[in-house]
Amino acid sequence: MKKYPPVLFAGQICGVEGYVESIATGLIAGIHAAALATGAEPIPPPRSSAFGSLVHYVTHADARNFQPANITFDLLPPLERKVRDRQERHRQQCELALQQFDGWLEKCEADPLVRRL
């Protein structure tokens, strides 16, 4: 179905496990469907966020070795600077994700479609 970009999937059929992950993929599918229906350009969530990393995993995983996924820190991209302490690394990843997610929300809110809702 990758040959047909306007076809959107969500939930278990797209390769996620869990209620939260299924809801997240349904939300992004709905946002992108609304954008496509109005001629707007869908804005993908930032890769550094759990939302964006889950979407990235589902859309870029090797089909031969694909396994349905829950969101984990392993799906997030590594930090630019290596941090050995796991707790500190996770804190920094969360901080970066929140900053970039806020920027993404601002872009989405600037979209005329979103303002009409």
BELZI-V116788 format. One record per residue. N is the residue number from 0. SS is DSSP state (helix for helix, strand for strand, loop for the rest). PHI is phi in whole degrees, -180 to 180 (none if undefined). PSI is psi in whole degrees, 0 to 359 (NA if undefined). Layout:
# BELZI-V116788
<<N SS PHI PSI> <N SS PHI PSI>>
This chain:
# BELZI-V116788
<<0 loop none 354> <1 loop -64 343> <2 loop -74 348> <3 loop -122 76> <4 loop -55 328> <5 loop -70 347> <6 loop -83 123> <7 loop -113 144> <8 loop -124 158> <9 loop -151 159> <10 helix 74 206> <11 helix -60 328> <12 helix -64 336> <13 helix -93 355> <14 loop 108 26> <15 strand -114 158> <16 loop -120 146> <17 loop 102 153> <18 helix -67 314> <19 helix -64 316> <20 helix -64 321> <21 helix -66 319> <22 helix -64 318> <23 helix -61 315> <24 helix -70 327> <25 helix -66 320> <26 helix -63 312> <27 helix -68 324> <28 helix -63 318> <29 helix -66 318> <30 helix -62 315> <31 helix -71 325> <32 helix -63 318> <33 helix -64 319> <34 helix -63 313> <35 helix -63 322> <36 helix -68 334> <37 helix -104 3> <38 loop 82 7> <39 loop -82 161> <40 loop -88 122> <41 loop -61 137> <42 loop -107 111> <43 loop -70 147> <44 loop -67 155> <45 loop -63 139> <46 loop -59 330> <47 loop -72 345> <48 loop -90 161> <49 helix -61 319> <50 helix -58 308> <51 helix -67 323> <52 helix -69 324> <53 helix -66 315> <54 helix -62 317> <55 helix -61 315> <56 helix -60 311> <57 helix -65 323> <58 helix -89 345> <59 helix -121 0> <60 loop -68 150> <61 loop -69 119> <62 helix -60 330> <63 helix -70 331> <64 helix -117 18> <65 loop -68 135> <66 loop -129 133> <67 loop -54 147> <68 strand -132 148> <69 loop -99 160> <70 loop -73 134> <71 loop -142 165> <72 helix -63 336> <73 helix -64 335> <74 helix -79 339> <75 loop -72 149> <76 loop -68 151> <77 loop -67 154> <78 loop -69 157> <79 loop -61 321> <80 loop -109 130> <81 loop -67 132> <82 loop -123 116> <83 loop -74 322> <84 loop -71 116> <85 helix -60 316> <86 helix -63 317> <87 helix -67 319> <88 helix -61 315> <89 helix -65 322> <90 helix -62 315> <91 helix -67 322> <92 helix -63 319> <93 helix -66 318> <94 helix -61 313> <95 helix -62 316> <96 helix -61 316> <97 helix -64 318> <98 helix -62 311> <99 helix -71 327> <100 helix -67 320> <101 helix -60 319> <102 helix -63 320> <103 helix -64 317> <104 helix -61 321> <105 helix -62 318> <106 helix -63 317> <107 helix -65 319> <108 helix -68 335> <109 helix -75 344> <110 loop -69 131> <111 helix -56 326> <112 helix -62 314> <113 helix -66 321> <114 helix -64 330> <115 helix -72 335> <116 loop -77 NA>>
